[in-house]
Amino acid sequence: MARLIPLVLIALAVWFWLRARKKTATYMASYEAPSRGTDGGGERREPPAA
């Protein structure tokens, strides 16, 4: 039983780390996606000079 507790803690740490990596990758992909499209979104552009 004493050996089981550290293994459970390590498994939880790895699970949370992988979950955070997945969420970060999803966030970055959603942040970068509009700048690649042709819908004009994503990047901020200067307004045309009048």
N, CA and C atoms as a LAMMPS dump frame, in Angstrom:
ITEM: TIMESTEP
0
ITEM: NUMBER OF ATOMS
150
ITEM: BOX BOUNDS ff ff ff
-5.0000000000000000e+02 5.0000000000000000e+02
-5.0000000000000000e+02 5.0000000000000000e+02
-5.0000000000000000e+02 5.0000000000000000e+02
ITEM: ATOMS id mol type element x y z
1 1 1 N 0.827 -1.206 0
2 1 2 C 0 0 0
3 1 3 C 0.867 1.263 0
4 2 1 N 2.003 1.189 0.693
5 2 2 C 2.884 2.353 0.758
6 2 3 C 3.506 2.658 -0.597
7 3 1 N 3.69 1.634 -1.418
8 3 2 C 4.23 1.859 -2.757
9 3 3 C 3.162 2.339 -3.721
10 4 1 N 1.923 2.087 -3.418
11 4 2 C 0.834 2.445 -4.312
12 4 3 C 0.579 3.95 -4.332
13 5 1 N 0.723 4.609 -3.192
14 5 2 C 0.426 6.048 -3.099
15 5 3 C 1.332 6.875 -4.019
16 6 1 N 2.654 6.697 -3.999
17 6 2 C 3.488 7.481 -4.934
18 6 3 C 3.163 7.195 -6.399
19 7 1 N 2.834 5.948 -6.723
20 7 2 C 2.484 5.623 -8.102
21 7 3 C 1.198 6.336 -8.53
22 8 1 N 0.24 6.4 -7.636
23 8 2 C -1.008 7.108 -7.943
24 8 3 C -0.736 8.595 -8.12
25 9 1 N 0.093 9.173 -7.27
26 9 2 C 0.416 10.591 -7.387
27 9 3 C 1.163 10.891 -8.687
28 10 1 N 2.081 10.027 -9.07
29 10 2 C 2.801 10.22 -10.323
30 10 3 C 1.847 10.089 -11.498
31 11 1 N 0.963 9.106 -11.448
32 11 2 C -0.003 8.926 -12.53
33 11 3 C -0.915 10.148 -12.654
34 12 1 N -1.351 10.695 -11.536
35 12 2 C -2.183 11.902 -11.573
36 12 3 C -1.418 13.092 -12.145
37 13 1 N -0.17 13.229 -11.754
38 13 2 C 0.648 14.332 -12.27
39 13 3 C 0.814 14.221 -13.78
40 14 1 N 1.082 13.025 -14.286
41 14 2 C 1.228 12.823 -15.73
42 14 3 C -0.091 13.096 -16.431
43 15 1 N -1.191 12.638 -15.861
44 15 2 C -2.504 12.853 -16.476
45 15 3 C -2.83 14.345 -16.573
46 16 1 N -2.592 15.09 -15.492
47 16 2 C -2.846 16.53 -15.523
48 16 3 C -1.917 17.241 -16.507
49 17 1 N -0.67 16.787 -16.599
50 17 2 C 0.281 17.399 -17.523
51 17 3 C -0.152 17.176 -18.967
52 18 1 N -0.549 15.938 -19.288
53 18 2 C -1.01 15.652 -20.65
54 18 3 C -2.286 16.422 -20.974
55 19 1 N -3.17 16.539 -20.009
56 19 2 C -4.413 17.289 -20.213
57 19 3 C -4.117 18.762 -20.467
58 20 1 N -3.181 19.33 -19.723
59 20 2 C -2.811 20.732 -19.906
60 20 3 C -2.164 20.935 -21.274
61 21 1 N -1.327 19.988 -21.721
62 21 2 C -0.716 20.093 -23.057
63 21 3 C -1.776 20.067 -24.141
64 22 1 N -2.771 19.202 -23.975
65 22 2 C -3.828 19.1 -24.982
66 22 3 C -4.639 20.39 -25.039
67 23 1 N -4.98 20.926 -23.873
68 23 2 C -5.752 22.166 -23.842
69 23 3 C -4.948 23.335 -24.412
70 24 1 N -3.654 23.363 -24.124
71 24 2 C -2.811 24.428 -24.647
72 24 3 C -2.707 24.332 -26.168
73 25 1 N -2.551 23.121 -26.683
74 25 2 C -2.47 22.938 -28.132
75 25 3 C -3.771 23.352 -28.803
76 26 1 N -4.898 23.014 -28.186
77 26 2 C -6.195 23.394 -28.739
78 26 3 C -6.354 24.903 -28.743
79 27 1 N -5.92 25.542 -27.655
80 27 2 C -6.025 27.005 -27.561
81 27 3 C -5.148 27.675 -28.605
82 28 1 N -3.928 27.205 -28.748
83 28 2 C -3.026 27.81 -29.721
84 28 3 C -3.531 27.609 -31.145
85 29 1 N -4.087 26.449 -31.433
86 29 2 C -4.618 26.191 -32.774
87 29 3 C -5.8 27.103 -33.061
88 30 1 N -6.651 27.323 -32.074
89 30 2 C -7.805 28.192 -32.306
90 30 3 C -7.378 29.653 -32.396
91 31 1 N -6.288 30.004 -31.746
92 31 2 C -5.796 31.377 -31.807
93 31 3 C -5.145 31.658 -33.155
94 32 1 N -4.416 30.678 -33.697
95 32 2 C -3.687 30.875 -34.939
96 32 3 C -4.553 30.645 -36.17
97 33 1 N -5.637 29.919 -36.062
98 33 2 C -6.447 29.535 -37.222
99 33 3 C -7.005 30.729 -37.997
100 34 1 N -7.57 31.777 -37.376
101 34 2 C -8.146 32.859 -38.184
102 34 3 C -7.126 33.59 -39.039
103 35 1 N -5.877 33.681 -38.629
104 35 2 C -4.896 34.421 -39.414
105 35 3 C -4.521 33.669 -40.684
106 36 1 N -4.773 32.362 -40.743
107 36 2 C -4.459 31.582 -41.934
108 36 3 C -5.581 31.636 -42.956
109 37 1 N -6.78 31.931 -42.519
110 37 2 C -7.924 31.897 -43.414
111 37 3 C -7.972 33.098 -44.342
112 38 1 N -8.911 33.055 -45.272
113 38 2 C -9.056 34.15 -46.224
114 38 3 C -10.227 35.046 -45.862
115 39 1 N -10.779 34.851 -44.667
116 39 2 C -11.94 35.655 -44.28
117 39 3 C -11.55 37.016 -43.725
118 40 1 N -10.282 37.352 -43.728
119 40 2 C -9.83 38.665 -43.288
120 40 3 C -9.72 38.819 -41.782
121 41 1 N -9.934 37.773 -41.041
122 41 2 C -9.869 37.872 -39.586
123 41 3 C -8.501 37.527 -39.065
124 42 1 N -8.325 37.75 -37.775
125 42 2 C -7.081 37.316 -37.144
126 42 3 C -6.075 38.423 -36.975
127 43 1 N -5.494 38.855 -38.032
128 43 2 C -4.451 39.867 -37.928
129 43 3 C -5.057 41.26 -37.866
130 44 1 N -4.441 42.089 -37.049
131 44 2 C -4.885 43.496 -37
132 44 3 C -4.164 44.272 -38.08
133 45 1 N -4.907 44.998 -38.848
134 45 2 C -4.313 45.793 -39.908
135 45 3 C -4.597 47.263 -39.657
136 46 1 N -3.707 48.085 -40.175
137 46 2 C -3.905 49.536 -40.042
138 46 3 C -5.061 49.948 -40.95
139 47 1 N -5.881 50.884 -40.507
140 47 2 C -6.954 51.363 -41.378
141 47 3 C -6.376 52.112 -42.582
142 48 1 N -7.057 52.095 -43.704
143 48 2 C -6.525 52.784 -44.883
144 48 3 C -6.422 54.294 -44.638
145 49 1 N -5.371 54.882 -45.18
146 49 2 C -5.181 56.314 -45.018
147 49 3 C -6.257 57.07 -45.826
148 50 1 N -6.777 58.131 -45.228
149 50 2 C -7.86 58.858 -45.901
150 50 3 C -7.363 59.955 -46.801
